[in-house]
Amino acid sequence: MQPQFGFVLFLILTVLLLSLTVGTGLAGRRRLHFLSVLLTTGSLSGTIYFAELLGTLLDLESAGWAYPVHLWNAKAAVAAFLAALGTGAFYYFTEKGRRLHFFCAMLATALMVLALLTGLLMWMLAEPLPQ
């Protein structure tokens, strides 16, 4: 699969699954939420994999400020996502920490949206590497 196609495919799937995850979490549909979290995690992993492949085809430094901003944002989003996973598992099994999980999940979602926007901007600004 071409990196561009794989990236776009997994990115769209991740956004859709993340929307389902947020929706099921807010609706209190715990089992469906748990399943959607697992699917979102897998899809996000695929997105990151294809983004790395896509990065080998582009001169990311040529994207200027968008490159370091996106990297920082993407790393923060993954860290917040892992915090949301941890607090979600704790809440799922103990019924404690709901507010903390909600905060971590909303922070992760916001950072993922920012990573999406800065990543797309970086992709548009970066020059292709000579083949």
N, C-alpha and C positions, 0 to 999 in steps of 0.2 A: 504494500500500500504506500502511495506517495505521502511524504510527510505533510504536505499542504492539505491533502484530502483527509488524512487521518486526524490531523489537528482540528480542522473545522468540524468534522464529524463528532469527535469526542467532546469538543467544546460545546457544541449545541446540545449533545446528550447530557453533559454535566450541568448546563444551565437549566435544562428541563427537569432533571432529577433534583437539583438543588431547590428549585421552586416547589417540587413535590415534597421534599424534605421539610422545608419551612412551613408549607401549608399543613402537612400532617402533624407537625409539632405543635403549631398554634391551635389546631383543632383537637389536640389531645388524643389522636389516633396512634397510640403507642406502638402497637405491633407493626402497623404499616409504616410508621415513622422509622422504626428500627430497621426495617427492610430497605426503606429508601435511603437511609444513611449508608448502609452497606453498599448499595448500588452506586450511590454518589461517590463514595470513596474509591471504588473501582474505576468509575468513569473519570474522576479527577486524576487518578494515576495514569490512565491512558492519555489524557490531555497533556499532562506534564511530559510523558514519554515522547509524544509527537512534537511537542514544543521544543524539546531538546534536539530532536532530529531536524526540525525546521531551522533551529539556530545554527546548525552546521552549514546551511545553505545561504545564510545572510551575514553581512558584516554588521553585527549588532552595535559595535562602537559608532558606526555612522548614524545611528539613531539619536546620538547626542544625549541630552539629559534624560530622555525617556527610558534608556537602557538601565542605568543604575536605579532610577525611581521604580521601575517595574520590578527589578530583582529584589529590592528591599520590600516592596509591597507584596510580592508573591511569597517571599519567605515568611513575612508576618502573617499572611493569610493562612499558610500551611500550619504555622505554629498555633494560630487561633483555632483552626479547624481541629487540630489534635487536642487542644484544650476543651473544645466543645465535645469531642468524642469521649474524652475522659470524664468530664462532668456529666455527660449524658449517660454513660455506663453506670456511674455512681448513683445518679438519680433513678435510673431504671431498676437497679437492684436493691436500693435502700429507701427509696421514696424521700430522700433528703437532697438538698442542694438544687431545687428547681430554679430558683431565681438566678443562681450562679450559672447554671447551664444555659438559661435563657440569655443572659448577658454574653456569655462566651459564644453562643450560637449566632446571635445578632452581630457581634463583632466580627466573627468569621465570615458571615454572609456579606457584610459591608466591605471587608477587606478583599474578599473574592471578587466582588463587583469592581472595586478599584483596580485590582490586578488584571481583570478582564479588559478594562478600558485602557490602562497604561500598556498592557501587552499588545492590544490591537494597534494602538498608536505607534508603539515601537516597531511592529511588523510593517506598518505603512511607511515609516520614516527610514527604515534600514535599507541599505543598498544590497543587491544580490552579490554574492561572491563570484568571482570569475570561475567558470567551469573548466 
